[in-house]
Structure formats: C-alpha cells, structure tokens
Amino acid sequence: MAKNASAKKRLVTDAKRNARNNYVKRTIHTLSKKIHTDMPVEEKQALLDQIYSQLDKAAKKGVIHKRTASRRKARIAAYVNKEANPAE
C-alpha cells in the first residue's frame, strides 16, 4: 500500500484514468460489434461516422495509438464497402 501522499494521489488518478480509458475502449468495441449485425447499408454508413469519430478521439487522447485507430478505420470501411458492393 502507498505510504506517502503523492503515491496515494497517484493511485486515485490512475484509477480514474483507467476507468476513462476502459469506457472509451468499450464504446469503440460496442460500435464495432454493432456494425457487424444485420442492418441496412445506409445505417452502417451512418454508424461508420460515429466509429471514425470515437477512434479519432481515442487516438488524440492517447487511449489507443494513432496507427491502431487508422488500421481499425480501414478495416471497418473495407467491411462496409464490401457489404455495399457484394459483387465486386
């Protein structure tokens, strides 16, 4: 257990930051799962904007790496484009 005041404060701030980061990650995960359900392509494209926004915010805040955000956006966009144009 922490003995001095700065170490105790660090425990509190780390817990807050951890909770905030987990919330952001779970939101991204939930939106990503939601886009893989059976819904019209128009709704998926609208949901794509929300996912982009959340990923960009998470990368900006340092919750996830910027290249991780970029990779996830590319993969989700490819999935939505494949759903929109299945023959290609």
DSSP file (Angstrom, degrees, kcal/mol; ACC not computed):
  #  RESIDUE AA STRUCTURE BP1 BP2  ACC     N-H-->O    O-->H-N    N-H-->O    O-->H-N    TCO  KAPPA ALPHA  PHI   PSI    X-CA   Y-CA   Z-CA
    1    1 A M              0   0    0      0, 0.0     2,-0.1     0, 0.0     7,-0.1   0.000 360.0 360.0 360.0 149.0    0.0    0.0    0.0
    2    2 A A        -     0   0    0      1,-0.1     3,-0.0     5,-0.1     0, 0.0  -0.370 360.0-172.2 -67.4 141.7    1.1    3.5   -0.7
    3    3 A K        +     0   0    0     -2,-0.1    -1,-0.1     0, 0.0     2,-0.1   0.840  60.1  55.1-102.9 -46.2    2.7    5.4    2.2
    4    4 A N  S  > S-     0   0    0      1,-0.1     4,-1.8     4,-0.0     3,-0.2  -0.448  85.8-110.3 -94.8 168.6    3.2    9.0    1.2
    5    5 A A  H  > S+     0   0    0      1,-0.2     4,-2.5     2,-0.2     5,-0.2   0.863 113.6  53.6 -65.1 -39.2    0.7   11.4   -0.1
    6    6 A S  H  > S+     0   0    0      1,-0.2     4,-2.0     2,-0.2    -1,-0.2   0.882 109.3  49.0 -66.8 -36.4    2.0   11.6   -3.7
    7    7 A A  H  > S+     0   0    0      2,-0.2     4,-1.8     1,-0.2    -1,-0.2   0.875 111.3  50.0 -69.4 -36.8    1.8    7.8   -4.1
    8    8 A K  H  X S+     0   0    0     -4,-1.8     4,-1.7     2,-0.2    -2,-0.2   0.919 111.1  48.6 -65.5 -43.4   -1.8    7.8   -2.7
    9    9 A K  H  X S+     0   0    0     -4,-2.5     4,-2.8     1,-0.2     5,-0.2   0.890 107.8  56.0 -62.9 -38.6   -2.8   10.5   -5.1
   10   10 A R  H  X S+     0   0    0     -4,-2.0     4,-2.7     1,-0.2    -1,-0.2   0.896 104.4  52.8 -61.0 -41.3   -1.2    8.6   -8.0
   11   11 A L  H  X S+     0   0    0     -4,-1.8     4,-1.9     2,-0.2    -1,-0.2   0.910 111.5  46.5 -59.9 -42.6   -3.4    5.5   -7.1
   12   12 A V  H  X S+     0   0    0     -4,-1.7     4,-2.0     2,-0.2    -2,-0.2   0.936 114.7  45.1 -67.1 -47.2   -6.5    7.7   -7.3
   13   13 A T  H  X S+     0   0    0     -4,-2.8     4,-2.6     1,-0.2     5,-0.2   0.881 111.9  52.8 -67.4 -36.8   -5.6    9.4  -10.5
   14   14 A D  H  X S+     0   0    0     -4,-2.7     4,-2.6    -5,-0.2    -1,-0.2   0.898 108.3  50.9 -63.5 -39.8   -4.5    6.1  -12.1
   15   15 A A  H  X S+     0   0    0     -4,-1.9     4,-2.2    -5,-0.2    -2,-0.2   0.905 111.3  48.1 -64.5 -41.1   -7.9    4.6  -11.2
   16   16 A K  H  X S+     0   0    0     -4,-2.0     4,-2.4     2,-0.2    -2,-0.2   0.932 113.7  46.5 -63.8 -45.6   -9.8    7.5  -12.8
   17   17 A R  H  X S+     0   0    0     -4,-2.6     4,-2.8     1,-0.2     5,-0.2   0.902 111.4  51.8 -64.7 -40.7   -7.7    7.4  -15.9
   18   18 A N  H  X S+     0   0    0     -4,-2.6     4,-2.4     2,-0.2    -1,-0.2   0.906 110.4  48.5 -62.2 -42.4   -8.1    3.6  -16.2
   19   19 A A  H  X S+     0   0    0     -4,-2.2     4,-2.0     2,-0.2    -2,-0.2   0.910 112.7  48.2 -64.6 -42.1  -11.9    3.9  -15.9
   20   20 A R  H  X S+     0   0    0     -4,-2.4     4,-2.0     2,-0.2    -2,-0.2   0.919 112.6  48.0 -65.1 -43.7  -12.0    6.6  -18.5
   21   21 A N  H  X S+     0   0    0     -4,-2.8     4,-2.5     1,-0.2    -2,-0.2   0.903 110.9  50.9 -64.4 -41.2   -9.8    4.6  -20.9
   22   22 A N  H  X S+     0   0    0     -4,-2.4     4,-2.6     1,-0.2    -1,-0.2   0.885 108.1  53.2 -63.8 -37.8  -11.9    1.5  -20.4
   23   23 A Y  H  X S+     0   0    0     -4,-2.0     4,-2.1     2,-0.2    -1,-0.2   0.928 111.0  46.0 -62.2 -45.0  -15.0    3.4  -21.1
   24   24 A V  H  X S+     0   0    0     -4,-2.0     4,-2.2     1,-0.2    -2,-0.2   0.922 113.9  48.3 -64.9 -44.2  -13.6    4.7  -24.4
   25   25 A K  H  X S+     0   0    0     -4,-2.5     4,-2.4     1,-0.2    -2,-0.2   0.902 111.7  49.1 -63.7 -41.3  -12.4    1.3  -25.4
   26   26 A R  H  X S+     0   0    0     -4,-2.6     4,-2.7     2,-0.2    -1,-0.2   0.878 109.1  53.5 -66.8 -36.5  -15.7   -0.4  -24.6
   27   27 A T  H  X S+     0   0    0     -4,-2.1     4,-2.4     2,-0.2    -2,-0.2   0.936 111.0  45.7 -62.4 -45.8  -17.6    2.2  -26.6
   28   28 A I  H  X S+     0   0    0     -4,-2.2     4,-2.3     1,-0.2    -2,-0.2   0.918 113.6  49.8 -62.2 -43.7  -15.4    1.6  -29.7
   29   29 A H  H  X S+     0   0    0     -4,-2.4     4,-2.2     2,-0.2    -2,-0.2   0.905 110.6  49.6 -63.1 -42.1  -15.8   -2.2  -29.2
   30   30 A T  H  X S+     0   0    0     -4,-2.7     4,-2.3     2,-0.2    -1,-0.2   0.919 111.9  47.6 -64.4 -44.4  -19.6   -1.9  -28.9
   31   31 A L  H  X S+     0   0    0     -4,-2.4     4,-1.8     1,-0.2    -1,-0.2   0.888 111.1  52.1 -64.2 -38.6  -19.9    0.2  -32.0
   32   32 A S  H  X S+     0   0    0     -4,-2.3     4,-0.6     1,-0.2    -1,-0.2   0.888 111.8  45.8 -65.9 -38.8  -17.6   -2.1  -34.0
   33   33 A K  H >< S+     0   0    0     -4,-2.2     3,-0.8     1,-0.2    -1,-0.2   0.885 109.5  56.1 -68.6 -37.6  -19.7   -5.1  -33.0
   34   34 A K  H >< S+     0   0    0     -4,-2.3     3,-1.4     1,-0.2    -2,-0.2   0.851 101.2  56.5 -64.0 -35.2  -22.9   -3.2  -33.8
   35   35 A I  H 3< S+     0   0    0     -4,-1.8    -1,-0.2     1,-0.3    -2,-0.2   0.720 100.6  59.8 -71.7 -19.3  -21.8   -2.5  -37.4
   36   36 A H  T << S+     0   0    0     -3,-0.8    -1,-0.3    -4,-0.6    -2,-0.2   0.377  88.8  95.4 -89.1   5.0  -21.3   -6.3  -38.0
   37   37 A T  S <  S-     0   0    0     -3,-1.4     2,-1.0    -4,-0.1    -3,-0.0  -0.347  94.6 -81.7 -85.8 173.9  -25.0   -7.0  -37.2
   38   38 A D  S    S+     0   0    0     -2,-0.1    -1,-0.1     0, 0.0    -2,-0.1  -0.681  76.2 129.1 -79.8 104.7  -27.8   -7.3  -39.8
   39   39 A M        -     0   0    0     -2,-1.0     5,-0.1    -4,-0.2     0, 0.0  -0.967  64.0 -79.3-148.4 159.1  -28.8   -3.8  -40.6
   40   40 A P     >  -     0   0    0      0, 0.0     4,-1.8     0, 0.0     3,-0.3  -0.206  39.7-117.3 -60.9 154.3  -29.2   -1.8  -43.8
   41   41 A V  H  > S+     0   0    0      1,-0.2     4,-2.3     2,-0.2     5,-0.2   0.836 113.3  59.8 -63.1 -33.7  -26.1   -0.5  -45.5
   42   42 A E  H  > S+     0   0    0      1,-0.2     4,-1.7     2,-0.2    -1,-0.2   0.905 106.2  47.1 -62.5 -40.6  -27.3    3.1  -45.1
   43   43 A E  H  > S+     0   0    0     -3,-0.3     4,-2.4     2,-0.2    -1,-0.2   0.876 110.1  53.5 -67.5 -37.2  -27.4    2.6  -41.3
   44   44 A K  H  X S+     0   0    0     -4,-1.8     4,-1.7     1,-0.2    -2,-0.2   0.896 108.1  49.9 -64.4 -39.1  -23.9    1.0  -41.4
   45   45 A Q  H  X S+     0   0    0     -4,-2.3     4,-0.9     2,-0.2    -1,-0.2   0.861 111.1  49.0 -69.0 -33.8  -22.6    4.0  -43.2
   46   46 A A  H  X S+     0   0    0     -4,-1.7     4,-1.0     1,-0.2     3,-0.4   0.888 111.4  49.5 -68.9 -38.8  -24.1    6.4  -40.7
   47   47 A L  H  X S+     0   0    0     -4,-2.4     4,-2.2     1,-0.2    -2,-0.2   0.793  99.9  67.1 -68.6 -28.0  -22.6    4.3  -37.9
   48   48 A L  H  X S+     0   0    0     -4,-1.7     4,-2.6     1,-0.2    -1,-0.2   0.875  96.4  54.2 -60.1 -38.8  -19.3    4.4  -39.6
   49   49 A D  H  X S+     0   0    0     -4,-0.9     4,-2.2    -3,-0.4    -1,-0.2   0.896 108.0  49.7 -63.0 -40.1  -19.1    8.2  -39.0
   50   50 A Q  H  X S+     0   0    0     -4,-1.0     4,-2.5     2,-0.2    -2,-0.2   0.916 111.2  48.7 -64.4 -42.8  -19.6    7.6  -35.3
   51   51 A I  H  X S+     0   0    0     -4,-2.2     4,-2.7     2,-0.2     5,-0.2   0.921 110.4  51.1 -64.6 -43.3  -16.9    4.9  -35.2
   52   52 A Y  H  X S+     0   0    0     -4,-2.6     4,-2.6     1,-0.2     5,-0.2   0.928 111.0  49.1 -57.5 -45.5  -14.5    7.2  -37.0
   53   53 A S  H  X S+     0   0    0     -4,-2.2     4,-2.4     1,-0.2    -2,-0.2   0.929 112.5  46.5 -62.1 -46.7  -15.2   10.0  -34.5
   54   54 A Q  H  X S+     0   0    0     -4,-2.5     4,-2.4     1,-0.2    -1,-0.2   0.896 113.3  49.1 -64.6 -40.7  -14.7    7.7  -31.5
   55   55 A L  H  X S+     0   0    0     -4,-2.7     4,-2.3     2,-0.2    -1,-0.2   0.912 111.7  48.8 -66.0 -41.6  -11.5    6.3  -32.9
   56   56 A D  H  X S+     0   0    0     -4,-2.6     4,-2.3    -5,-0.2    -2,-0.2   0.911 112.5  48.1 -64.3 -41.9  -10.0    9.7  -33.7
   57   57 A K  H  X S+     0   0    0     -4,-2.4     4,-2.2    -5,-0.2     6,-0.2   0.915 111.5  50.1 -64.0 -42.8  -10.9   11.0  -30.2
   58   58 A A  H  X>S+     0   0    0     -4,-2.4     5,-2.2     1,-0.2     6,-1.0   0.895 112.5  47.1 -64.3 -39.5   -9.3    7.9  -28.6
   59   59 A A  H  <5S+     0   0    0     -4,-2.3     3,-0.4     3,-0.2    -1,-0.2   0.890 111.4  51.4 -68.2 -38.8   -6.1    8.3  -30.7
   60   60 A K  H  <5S+     0   0    0     -4,-2.3    -2,-0.2     1,-0.2    -1,-0.2   0.880 112.0  46.0 -65.7 -38.0   -6.0   12.0  -29.9
   61   61 A K  H  <5S-     0   0    0     -4,-2.2    -1,-0.2    -5,-0.2    -2,-0.2   0.594 115.6-114.8 -81.3 -10.8   -6.3   11.4  -26.1
   62   62 A G  T  <5S+     0   0    0     -4,-0.8    -3,-0.2    -3,-0.4    -4,-0.1   0.617  80.2 125.0  88.3  12.0   -3.7    8.6  -26.2
   63   63 A V  S   <S+     0   0    0     -5,-2.2     2,-0.3    -6,-0.2    -4,-0.2   0.914  84.9  11.8 -70.1 -41.7   -6.1    5.8  -25.3
   64   64 A I  S    S-     0   0    0     -6,-1.0    -2,-0.3    -9,-0.2    -1,-0.2  -0.897  95.5 -93.7-128.2 162.2   -5.1    3.9  -28.4
   65   65 A H     >  -     0   0    0     -2,-0.3     4,-2.1     1,-0.1     3,-0.2  -0.414  31.4-121.4 -74.5 151.6   -2.2    4.5  -30.8
   66   66 A K  H  > S+     0   0    0      1,-0.2     4,-2.1     2,-0.2    -1,-0.1   0.843 113.5  50.9 -65.9 -33.0   -2.9    6.6  -33.9
   67   67 A R  H  > S+     0   0    0      2,-0.2     4,-2.4     1,-0.2    -1,-0.2   0.821 107.3  54.2 -74.1 -28.7   -1.9    3.8  -36.3
   68   68 A T  H  > S+     0   0    0      2,-0.2     4,-2.4     1,-0.2    -2,-0.2   0.915 109.7  47.7 -65.7 -42.9   -4.2    1.4  -34.4
   69   69 A A  H  X S+     0   0    0     -4,-2.1     4,-2.3     2,-0.2    -2,-0.2   0.919 112.3  49.3 -62.7 -43.7   -7.1    3.8  -35.0
   70   70 A S  H  X S+     0   0    0     -4,-2.1     4,-2.3     1,-0.2    -2,-0.2   0.911 111.1  49.4 -62.4 -43.8   -6.1    4.1  -38.6
   71   71 A R  H  X S+     0   0    0     -4,-2.4     4,-2.3     1,-0.2    -1,-0.2   0.914 111.6  48.4 -63.5 -43.6   -6.0    0.4  -39.1
   72   72 A R  H  X S+     0   0    0     -4,-2.4     4,-2.4     1,-0.2     5,-0.2   0.896 110.8  50.9 -65.4 -39.4   -9.4   -0.2  -37.4
   73   73 A K  H  X S+     0   0    0     -4,-2.3     4,-2.4     1,-0.2    -1,-0.2   0.917 111.0  49.2 -63.0 -42.2  -11.0    2.6  -39.6
   74   74 A A  H  X S+     0   0    0     -4,-2.3     4,-2.2     1,-0.2    -2,-0.2   0.906 112.4  47.2 -64.5 -41.9   -9.6    1.0  -42.7
   75   75 A R  H  X S+     0   0    0     -4,-2.3     4,-1.9     2,-0.2    -1,-0.2   0.898 113.8  46.5 -69.1 -39.8  -10.8   -2.5  -41.8
   76   76 A I  H  X S+     0   0    0     -4,-2.4     4,-2.4     2,-0.2    -1,-0.2   0.898 112.4  50.8 -69.6 -38.8  -14.3   -1.3  -40.9
   77   77 A A  H  X S+     0   0    0     -4,-2.4     4,-2.7    -5,-0.2     5,-0.2   0.903 109.4  51.0 -64.0 -40.5  -14.5    0.8  -44.0
   78   78 A A  H  X S+     0   0    0     -4,-2.2     4,-2.1     2,-0.2    -1,-0.2   0.898 110.2  50.2 -62.9 -40.0  -13.5   -2.2  -46.1
   79   79 A Y  H  X S+     0   0    0     -4,-1.9     4,-2.0     2,-0.2    -2,-0.2   0.931 112.2  46.0 -63.9 -45.7  -16.2   -4.3  -44.5
   80   80 A V  H  X S+     0   0    0     -4,-2.4     4,-2.2     1,-0.2    -2,-0.2   0.901 112.8  50.2 -65.8 -40.5  -18.9   -1.7  -45.1
   81   81 A N  H  X S+     0   0    0     -4,-2.7     4,-2.2     1,-0.2    -1,-0.2   0.876 109.6  51.5 -64.6 -36.5  -17.8   -1.2  -48.7
   82   82 A K  H  < S+     0   0    0     -4,-2.1    -1,-0.2    -5,-0.2    -2,-0.2   0.884 110.7  48.4 -66.3 -38.4  -17.9   -5.0  -49.2
   83   83 A E  H  < S+     0   0    0     -4,-2.0    -2,-0.2     1,-0.2    -1,-0.2   0.873 112.5  48.6 -67.7 -36.9  -21.4   -5.1  -47.8
   84   84 A A  H  < S+     0   0    0     -4,-2.2    -2,-0.2     1,-0.3    -1,-0.2   0.862 125.0  28.4 -72.2 -35.5  -22.5   -2.2  -50.0
   85   85 A N    ><  +     0   0    0     -4,-2.2     3,-0.7    -5,-0.2    -1,-0.3  -0.695  68.7 165.6-126.0  77.9  -21.0   -3.8  -53.2
   86   86 A P  T 3  S+     0   0    0      0, 0.0    -1,-0.1     0, 0.0    -2,-0.1   0.778  72.1  59.2 -68.4 -26.2  -21.0   -7.6  -52.7
   87   87 A A  T 3         0   0    0      1,-0.2    -5,-0.1     0, 0.0    -2,-0.0   0.789 360.0 360.0 -74.6 -26.7  -20.4   -8.4  -56.4
   88   88 A E    <         0   0    0     -3,-0.7    -1,-0.2    -6,-0.1    -6,-0.1   0.490 360.0 360.0 -80.4 360.0  -17.1   -6.6  -56.6
